[in-house]
Amino acid sequence: MLDEDDSPWKHANLMNIAKVVRDYVVKILLGKAAVPSGLREMERYFRLYGPITFDESQDDGLFVARSANFRYGSIVTSGATRQELDTSIRDALLTAFDIPASYAREAALRKVGDARDRQAEYAPA
């Protein structure tokens, strides 16, 4: 049996923290020269295709969002609250375009509309 200190989750969390620190260090050292290609790809995607629409539902007490028009596949994410769901959608979009979390500000993703009560669109600001 694994001790709590040897759990796989602990190692995954340490790896995640190391990755985030590395991303910020690269960003600080290289500045604008280190802009990830995913950021340019995301900007091009939104310029060509417009906002990504998410259909929202509630399953087993969680709010779930599924992309309705993402041309590279599907994005599915969830959150315990609507605010957490909004954060999860933004994070899922960064992941879909392979953009490190340290570039979230540059990505400037925001909710651009509530077409219906159960649908929301996201795009760069």
Number of C-alpha atoms within 10 A of each C-alpha: 5 7 6 9 9 10 11 11 11 12 12 11 11 12 12 12 12 11 15 14 13 13 16 16 13 14 17 11 10 11 11 9 9 12 16 15 11 17 19 13 14 20 15 12 17 14 12 9 11 16 20 20 22 23 17 22 14 13 9 7 10 15 19 22 24 18 21 17 16 18 10 8 9 12 18 16 22 22 18 13 13 14 11 12 19 20 15 18 26 21 17 17 23 20 14 16 18 15 23 19 17 17 16 15 8 13 22 11 17 16 17 15 13 13 10 9 8 12 17 20 18 21 22 16 10
